[in-house]
Amino acid sequence: MLDSLLKTKSALLFFIIITTLYGWCIKFWWKKTVSKYNPLIIVIVEIMIAFLLLLGFIILTKKEEHIQKELANILMQDYIYLSIIGLVGLFTTYLGTTLYLHHNVEDMEMNEFLITLLINTVVIYLFTNKKMTLSVFVGLCLVSIGGYLIVK
C-alpha cells in the first residue's frame, strides 16, 4: 500500500513542497546556530544523531539479519563508490555550513537557485532533446529574472 502511494505524482509534489519549505525555514535558524558553534562540531553531532537513529531503527524493526545479508552482497567496488559519495557529502556539508558564517541566506539561496536552474536545464536538454531553442532560452531567462526579483 505504501509503495502505491509513494508512486503517485501527488506524493512526489508533496515531498518536494515540504522539503523546500523545511529547507527555507531551517536555513535562517542554521545561520544563527553556525555563528554559535564550530561547523565541524555541528557536522559531527549530525552524524552521531543520524547513526543513532539508524541503529535504533534497525534494532526496533529487527532487520539485523536482513541488513547483514544485503551488506554482504555489496561489491567492493560499490563500497568504494559509496564511500567516496559519503565523503564528498560530508565535505560539502562542512563547507556549506562554514559558508553560512560569511554569506547571507538569501544570497546563497538565490545563487543556488540560478545555478541549479542552469545545470538542470543543460543536463535535461543534453540528455533528452539535444537542442536549445530560442523559446527555451527566453523561458529560462524569464524564470531566472523572476527568481531574482522574488528573492531580492
N, C-alpha and C positions, 0 to 999 in steps of 0.2 A: 504494500500500500504506500509506504513512504517513497519507494522508488518511482511509482507512477506520479505521485505528487511532485517530486523533485524534477521530473522530466518536463513539466509544463513550463510554458513561457512566463506565466504569472509568477511562478516560484523564482525563476531567474531574475525577473524585473524586481520583485520584492527584495531579494537578496542584494542586488546592486543598489537599490534605493537605501536600504537600511545600512549597508556598509559605507556608503557615501556619506550619509548623514552622521553616522558614528565617527567616520574619519574627520569630518569637518569639526565636529564638536570636540573631539579628543585633542585635536591639534592646538587649540587655544589653551587647554589645560596643560598640554605637553610642554608648551613654551615656558610656562611658569615652573613646572617640575624640573625641566632641564637646567634652568637657571639656579635651582637649589642644590642639585646633586650632580655628581660626576657622570657624564654619559656612559662611561664604561660600567659603572656600578648599576645604572639603570638597565643596561643590556644584560648584565649578569643576573639581576633579580628577575627580569622577564624570562630568561632561560630556565632558572630554577623553578619558577612558578609553572611554566609550561611542562617541564619534566615531571613535576609532582602531580599535575593534573592528568597527564598521560598515564603515569604509573597508577594513579588511583582509578582511572577509567579501566585500565587493563585488569586490575585486581577485582573491581566491582563487577565487571562483566564476565569474569572467569574465562578469559580467552588466552591465557598464557600459552597453552599448548598450541593453539591455532597460530598464534603470532610467532612462536618459535619455529614452527614448520615453515611458515612463509618466509621468515628471515633466512632460514637455511637454503631456500630455493633461489635467493637473490644472487646473481652472478657477481664475482669480484669486480668486474668492470663497472657494473651498475652501482656497487658500493662506492667506488671511486668517484663516479659522476655525481651521485647523491651527496657525497662528502664535499665535493667542490661547490655544488649548488648551495649546500648548507653554509659553507664558509663564506661564500660571496654574499649570501643573505645576512649573515652576522656582520660582515664588514659594512654592507650598505646600511644596516640598521644603526650601527655605531656612527657611521659617517652622517647619516640623516639626522640622528639625534644631536650630534655635535653642531651641525649646520643651523639647527633651531636656536642655538645660542647667539648666532650672528646675523640672522635674517628674520624678517617679518613673516608670519604665517601666510599672509595674503600674497606676498611676493613669491614665496615658494610654491604655493598652490597655483598661482597664475602661470608661472614658468612650467610647472609640471603639466598643467592643462594644455598649454600650447605645444610643448614637446611631445606629449602623448598623442595629441591630435595629429601632429606632423608624422610621427613614426608610424602610428596605426594606419594612417592614410596611405603612406608609401608602401607599407607591407601589404595591406589589403589589395591595392591596385596592382602591385607587382605579382602577387600570387593568385589573383583572380582574373581581372580584366586585362592586365598588362598594358594599360593605356591611361593617360591622364588627359581628359578632355577639358575644354575651356570652362564648361559649366561646372565640372567638379572642382576645378581650381578656384573659380569665383565663389562657389559654395563654401569651400574651406576658408577662404579669406573672410567671408562674411561671418562664419562661425567663430573664427579667431578674433575678429574685431568685436563681435557680440560678447564673447567670453571676457575679453579685456575690459570692455565697458561695464560689464556686470561686476567684476571683481574690483575694479578701480573705482 
